Amino acid sequence: MRKSSSRCCVVGTICFSVTPFAIADHPTLGIQQDAAGSISTLSALTLPEGATILGFETQYISNNEINDADLAHYAEDGEAVHSTEAITNLSLNAAWGLTDDLTVGFNLPHVTRTNIREGAHHFDGAGLDEHDGLDEHETSGHEEPSVTDIHEISQLGDASGLGDLTVYGQYRFFGASDAPLHTSTLFGIKAPTGKTDIVNGEGHRFESEHQPGSGSWDVLAGLAVTRHWPSVTLDSNILYSFAGDGSQESNLGDVFNYNIAVSYRPGHSDTHAHGVAHHDGSGPGNSWDIALEINGEWRDNVTVVGERQKHTGGNIVFLAPSVRYNSGHGWSAYASLGVPIVENLNGIQSDPNFRTFVGVSFDLDMLD
């Protein structure tokens, strides 16, 4: 029996910054799955043949902003550091079961970065013009013209637009439909469909790090393992994204995601077909899933015109409790809150405060 609830699993990163950025400046890839339990960890389970899942998700990242004084100080030292208040990622996800062991799907995001600021370095030549007409004798005895470096904050505003489309497949190569242990591979490609020409509040094009799209073709490959016990499921996965060259002569860097999650469904101990539905034998009905996840993400440095950017990349790990309500009528709703427990970022970067996922999923074959 195929259950009515579905999940949106976050397994990879779509894009990177191009100049100094906080590792939380970018959302992660949503992949739609028909499985109970965790939110951000990919299950090894594939959809049953003919199943169609549709999902909508909001991902929100709140950053600890860098204050204006520090931004100005970094600019004075020649460090082009920026701060982003928050990022909101609204995504449409869909998946289809081509066979019991092969699922294909896509993710299409709309990305908004809020209150982007950076230290500005301006050259002020005031006072030079008054000396332009003076000859060598007239200037003798005068002090050299003063040059003033003015440091202030550029309020660049918000950057919002369509992000990059990801198309993926998942193939289960170990584990029958009702077996307790499953293993599958993940593969996909990210296409440069996102906006890369958004203009900032000063009338100039945002740099690539702030654009909704990366302008690059990326290749994704990964592995997922799932183990079931009565009422409890353990999921784990890894995913690597090979980044191609993108807009403004940039490469946004490779990404490696690693996740593990344990989920519990109270009051349901029988595992049925496909290993994803835990019912009490009375037929499909409403249920709850409670999960605890560890979500890790490593990012390589960004390169611009072949030069590595020292204030980019690093490693971060989130601890994320989550909850899901599974309706017996073909839909489910879920929420997750992630807080960083490990932060090892390169150079000067604003660090994430917290990350949330809220979404709803529909099994189109079971909707009443």
C-alpha positions in Angstrom: 0.0 0.0 0.0 1.5 3.4 -1.0 1.1 5.9 1.7 -0.4 9.3 1.2 2.3 11.5 2.7 5.3 12.7 0.8 8.5 14.4 1.6 10.8 17.0 0.3 14.4 16.0 0.8 17.2 18.6 0.7 20.3 17.0 -0.6 22.5 19.5 -2.3 23.3 23.0 -3.0 22.2 24.9 -6.1 24.6 27.8 -6.3 27.5 29.6 -4.7 28.7 33.0 -4.3 31.3 34.6 -6.6 32.9 37.1 -4.2 33.1 36.9 -0.4 29.8 35.4 0.9 28.3 33.8 3.9 27.9 30.1 3.5 24.2 30.6 4.4 23.7 33.0 1.5 22.4 30.1 -0.7 19.5 27.7 -0.5 19.7 23.9 -0.9 18.2 21.7 -3.5 14.8 20.2 -2.8 14.0 16.7 -4.1 10.5 15.4 -3.8 10.1 11.8 -2.4 7.2 9.6 -1.2 8.6 8.6 2.1 7.9 9.3 5.8 10.2 10.8 8.3 13.0 13.3 7.8 12.8 16.5 5.8 16.3 17.4 4.7 17.9 13.9 4.4 17.4 11.9 1.2 15.7 8.5 1.5 17.0 5.6 -0.6 13.4 4.7 -1.4 12.0 5.4 -4.8 8.4 6.0 -5.8 6.2 3.2 -6.9 5.7 2.9 -10.6 3.1 5.4 -11.8 3.2 7.5 -8.7 3.2 11.3 -9.1 4.2 13.7 -6.3 3.9 17.5 -6.3 5.3 19.7 -3.6 5.7 23.4 -2.6 8.3 24.4 -0.1 9.6 27.6 1.5 13.2 27.6 2.8 14.3 30.6 4.9 17.8 31.3 6.1 18.4 34.0 8.7 22.0 35.3 9.0 23.9 37.0 11.7 24.6 40.2 9.8 28.0 42.0 9.7 27.5 45.5 11.2 28.3 48.6 9.2 31.4 49.6 11.2 33.0 46.2 10.4 32.0 46.3 6.8 33.6 49.8 6.5 36.7 48.5 8.3 37.1 45.6 5.9 36.7 47.9 2.9 39.4 50.1 4.3 41.7 47.1 4.5 40.8 46.2 0.9 38.6 43.3 1.7 35.4 43.2 -0.3 33.1 41.7 2.3 29.3 41.7 2.0 26.4 41.0 4.4 22.9 39.5 3.6 20.1 39.7 6.1 18.2 36.7 4.9 17.4 34.5 2.0 14.0 33.0 1.0 13.7 30.1 -1.4 10.3 29.2 -2.8 10.4 26.0 -4.8 8.2 23.9 -6.9 9.1 20.2 -6.8 7.7 17.2 -8.6 8.7 13.5 -9.0 7.4 10.5 -11.0 7.9 6.8 -10.5 9.0 5.5 -13.9 9.4 2.0 -12.4 9.5 0.8 -8.8 13.2 1.3 -8.8 13.6 4.5 -10.9 12.3 8.0 -10.0 12.8 11.2 -12.0 11.9 14.7 -10.9 12.7 18.4 -11.0 13.2 21.4 -8.7 12.4 25.0 -9.8 13.2 27.7 -7.2 12.5 31.4 -6.8 15.3 33.0 -4.8 15.2 36.3 -2.8 18.2 37.8 -1.0 17.2 40.6 1.4 19.1 43.7 2.5 22.4 43.1 0.8 25.1 45.5 2.1 28.9 45.8 1.5 31.6 48.2 2.4 32.3 50.8 -0.3 35.7 52.3 -1.1 35.5 55.7 -2.9 38.4 57.9 -4.1 37.8 61.6 -3.4 40.0 63.9 -5.4 38.5 67.1 -4.0 41.1 69.8 -3.6 43.1 68.7 -6.6 41.4 71.0 -9.2 42.5 74.1 -7.4 46.1 73.2 -8.1 45.6 72.3 -11.8 46.6 75.8 -13.1 49.6 76.3 -10.8 53.1 75.9 -12.2 56.1 74.5 -10.4 57.0 77.8 -8.7 53.5 78.5 -7.6 53.2 75.2 -6.0 56.5 75.4 -4.1 55.9 75.8 -0.5 52.5 74.3 -0.7 51.6 70.9 0.7 51.0 68.2 -1.7 47.3 67.9 -2.7 45.4 65.8 -0.2 43.7 62.6 -1.3 40.8 61.4 0.9 39.6 57.8 0.9 36.0 57.8 2.0 34.6 54.5 3.4 30.9 54.1 3.6 28.2 51.3 3.2 26.6 50.5 -0.1 23.0 49.6 0.5 22.5 47.3 -2.5 18.9 46.3 -1.6 17.2 43.0 -2.5 17.9 40.6 -5.3 14.9 38.4 -6.4 14.1 36.2 -9.3 13.8 32.8 -10.8 16.6 30.4 -9.9 18.3 27.5 -11.7 16.3 24.4 -12.7 17.5 21.0 -11.5 16.5 17.7 -13.2 17.4 14.5 -11.4 17.0 10.8 -11.3 17.2 8.2 -8.4 17.8 4.5 -9.0 17.4 1.9 -6.3 19.9 -0.9 -7.0 19.6 -2.8 -3.7 16.4 -3.7 -1.7 13.0 -5.0 -2.7 9.9 -2.9 -2.2 9.1 -4.3 1.2 12.7 -5.0 2.3 14.1 -3.3 5.5 17.3 -2.1 3.7 17.6 0.0 0.6 20.4 1.6 -1.3 20.1 4.0 -4.3 22.1 6.3 -6.5 21.3 9.9 -7.3 22.2 11.7 -10.4 21.2 15.0 -12.0 22.0 18.2 -13.8 21.4 21.9 -13.0 20.7 24.1 -15.9 21.4 27.9 -16.0 17.7 29.0 -16.2 18.0 31.5 -13.4 18.2 35.3 -13.6 21.8 36.6 -13.8 21.2 40.3 -14.7 19.3 41.7 -11.7 20.3 45.4 -11.0 21.0 46.6 -7.5 19.9 49.7 -5.7 22.8 51.7 -7.0 21.8 51.0 -10.6 24.5 48.4 -11.3 24.3 44.7 -12.0 24.5 42.6 -8.9 27.6 40.5 -8.8 27.1 36.8 -9.4 27.1 35.9 -5.8 23.9 37.9 -5.3 22.1 36.8 -8.5 19.2 34.2 -8.3 20.9 32.1 -11.0 24.5 31.0 -11.3 24.8 30.9 -15.1 26.5 27.5 -14.9 25.8 23.9 -15.9 26.4 21.7 -12.8 26.5 17.9 -12.5 25.2 16.1 -9.3 26.0 12.6 -8.1 25.2 10.9 -4.8 24.3 7.8 -2.8 21.5 7.2 -0.2 20.9 4.3 2.3 17.7 3.6 4.3 17.1 1.1 7.0 13.7 0.4 8.5 12.7 -1.0 11.9 9.2 -1.1 13.4 8.1 2.5 13.8 11.7 3.8 13.3 13.6 4.7 10.1 17.3 5.6 9.6 18.1 7.6 6.4 21.5 8.8 5.3 22.9 10.3 2.1 25.8 12.0 0.4 25.6 14.3 -2.7 28.4 16.0 -4.6 27.8 18.9 -7.0 30.4 19.6 -9.7 30.2 23.3 -10.6 30.8 24.5 -14.1 31.8 28.0 -15.2 29.0 30.5 -14.9 28.2 34.2 -15.4 30.6 37.1 -15.1 33.6 34.8 -15.6 33.0 33.0 -12.3 33.0 29.4 -11.0 30.8 29.1 -7.9 32.6 26.1 -6.5 31.9 22.4 -5.9 29.5 21.4 -3.0 29.5 18.3 -0.9 26.4 17.5 1.3 26.3 14.8 3.9 23.2 14.0 6.0 21.8 11.5 8.5 18.4 11.3 10.1 16.3 9.1 12.5 12.5 9.3 12.3 9.8 7.9 14.5 6.1 7.4 13.7 4.2 7.0 17.0 1.5 4.3 17.3 2.3 2.5 13.9 4.5 -0.6 13.9 3.6 -2.5 10.7 5.7 -1.8 7.6 3.9 -2.3 4.3 4.7 -2.1 0.6 7.7 0.0 -0.4 8.8 0.2 3.2 7.5 3.7 3.5 4.0 3.3 5.0 3.7 2.5 8.7 0.1 1.7 9.3 -1.7 -0.2 12.1 -3.4 -2.6 9.7 -6.7 -0.7 9.6 -5.9 1.0 6.3 -4.4 4.4 5.5 -5.1 7.2 7.9 -3.7 10.3 9.5 -0.3 10.0 11.3 2.6 12.0 12.5 6.4 11.6 11.9 9.0 13.1 14.3 12.6 13.3 13.1 16.0 14.5 14.2 18.6 15.2 11.5 22.3 16.2 11.1 22.8 18.1 7.9 26.4 18.9 6.8 27.6 21.0 3.9 31.1 21.7 2.6 31.7 24.3 -0.1 34.8 24.9 -2.2 36.2 28.4 -2.7 34.7 30.5 -5.5 36.9 31.6 -8.3 36.5 34.8 -10.4 38.5 35.1 -13.6 40.5 32.1 -12.4 41.4 33.7 -9.0 40.3 31.9 -5.8 38.3 34.1 -3.4 39.6 33.6 0.1 36.4 34.7 1.9 34.3 31.9 0.4 33.5 28.3 1.2 34.0 26.3 4.3 32.0 23.7 6.3 28.8 23.9 8.3 26.7 21.4 10.1 23.0 21.9 11.2 21.1 20.0 13.9 17.5 19.9 12.7 14.4 18.5 14.5 11.4 18.2 12.2 7.7 17.2 12.2 5.4 16.0 9.5 1.6 15.5 9.5 0.5 12.8 7.0 -3.1 13.0 5.9 -5.0 9.9 4.8 -6.3 11.9 1.8 -3.2 12.2 -0.3 -1.3 15.1 1.2 1.2 15.9 4.0 2.6 19.1 5.6 5.9 19.5 7.3 8.3 21.9 9.1 11.9 21.8 10.1 14.2 24.1 12.1 18.0 23.8 11.7 20.5 25.5 14.0 24.3 25.4 13.3 26.3 23.2 15.6 29.6 23.3 13.6 30.9 26.3 11.7 34.2 26.4 10.0 34.0 29.1 7.4 36.9 30.5 5.3 38.0 34.1 5.8 35.5 36.8 6.8 31.9 35.6 6.4 28.6 36.3 8.2 27.4 33.1 9.8 23.9 31.6 9.7 21.6 32.1 12.7 19.0 29.4 11.8 17.4 27.7 8.8 13.7 26.6 8.4 11.8 24.5 5.9 8.0 24.6 5.6 6.2 22.7 2.9 3.2 20.7 1.6 3.2 17.7 -0.7 0.5 15.9 -2.7 0.2 12.4 -4.0 -1.8 13.2 -7.1 -3.0 9.6 -7.4 -4.5 9.5 -3.9 -6.1 13.0 -3.6 -9.8 12.8 -2.7 
